[in-house]
Amino acid sequence: MQPELILWGAGTSRTLRVHWMIAEIGLDAAIHPIGPRTGETQTAEFKRVNPKAKIPALSHGDHHFSESFAILRYLRRTFPVLPYGQEQKTSEAQTHYDELASLMLMELDATSLYVIRRHADLAAIYGDAPHAVSSAKEYFSAQLSSGLPGDALDEFVWGAHFSELDIIFTTTLDWARAVNISLSRPYQSYLSRMHARAGYKRALITNRLS
Ligand SMILES: N[C@@H](CCC(=O)N[C@@H](CS)C(=O)NCC(=O)O)C(=O)O
């Protein structure tokens, strides 16, 4: 019997990432749609899964994982359904993957979008800091256009095949749009292509908070 797969979390762009990968691979997972800042991440049951008390998290049998990117990689590796292209297998391509992942997670997500979330939406907790918010928006745009120029963006963000980096990049751009960071046409076209994927559409449904 296969170990049970449980996805913990719904309602955020980070949880959407895991819902999307599960849909792309076609996995049958139980979903516990606990939401952010509802107290549901603070239960003893959930802290046994993720002591950091954050969503998303994934249980696979007795194994528990956190961090959206790590979970995407785990799922892709464990259920090898999504193909790799030859162009993605070289050492140079793998290093480019690492570069893109670092840019998306560290510069675009943590340094820019999460600063905006903390000091705008969550200002009551972390402090109102309009200058930090406006400079984080400028920083996002500068890092995006220099690290991932729109005119160099092909069908997918890495190589000629869909990958977990498309999931990270799409959810990052969606989040940027939601906080009114304007995106130039090539990024918007990329988003339209990704939004048309069946896996993305399915994930929007399963990621809803019940
Ligand atoms: N780097 C983590 C970030 C996870 C994270 O910060 N999750 C937030 C929601 S987006 C959370 O669970 N916060 C605690 C809470 O809302 O109770 C990841 O990518 O998975």
The ligand as a MOL file (V3000), in Angstrom:
LIG
                    3D

  0  0  0     0  0            999 V3000
M  V30 BEGIN CTAB
M  V30 COUNTS 20 19 0 0 0
M  V30 BEGIN ATOM
M  V30 1 N 9.2200 29.9360 2.8940 0
M  V30 2 C 7.9660 29.3140 3.2630 0
M  V30 3 C 6.9920 30.3740 3.7270 0
M  V30 4 C 5.7740 29.7820 4.4020 0
M  V30 5 C 4.9470 30.8620 5.0580 0
M  V30 6 O 5.4590 31.9220 5.4800 0
M  V30 7 N 3.6610 30.5990 5.1830 0
M  V30 8 C 2.7600 31.5530 5.8330 0
M  V30 9 C 1.5240 31.7530 4.9760 0
M  V30 10 S 1.9500 32.2740 3.3270 0
M  V30 11 C 2.3060 30.9810 7.1650 0
M  V30 12 O 2.0150 29.8100 7.2640 0
M  V30 13 N 2.2630 31.8100 8.2310 0
M  V30 14 C 1.8380 31.3470 9.5550 0
M  V30 15 C 0.3640 31.4780 9.7740 0
M  V30 16 O -0.2550 32.1340 8.9540 0
M  V30 17 O -0.2020 30.9580 10.7090 0
M  V30 18 C 7.4270 28.5250 2.0580 0
M  V30 19 O 7.7100 28.9170 0.9070 0
M  V30 20 O 6.7350 27.5300 2.2540 0
M  V30 END ATOM
M  V30 BEGIN BOND
M  V30 1 1 1 2
M  V30 2 1 2 3
M  V30 3 1 2 18
M  V30 4 1 3 4
M  V30 5 1 4 5
M  V30 6 2 5 6
M  V30 7 1 5 7
M  V30 8 1 7 8
M  V30 9 1 8 9
M  V30 10 1 8 11
M  V30 11 1 9 10
M  V30 12 2 11 12
M  V30 13 1 11 13
M  V30 14 1 13 14
M  V30 15 1 14 15
M  V30 16 2 15 16
M  V30 17 1 15 17
M  V30 18 2 18 19
M  V30 19 1 18 20
M  V30 END BOND
M  V30 END CTAB
M  END
